[in-house]
Amino acid sequence: YNVVAAGDSVVHRQAVESLLWE
């Protein structure tokens, strides 16, 4: 389990959701 990778996944997901909901 990589904490840094998990953090990147959260940031990426939020960025994608923000594009989808734009």
Buried (B, 14 or more C-beta within 10 A) or exposed (E): EEEEEEEEEEEEEEEEEEEEEE
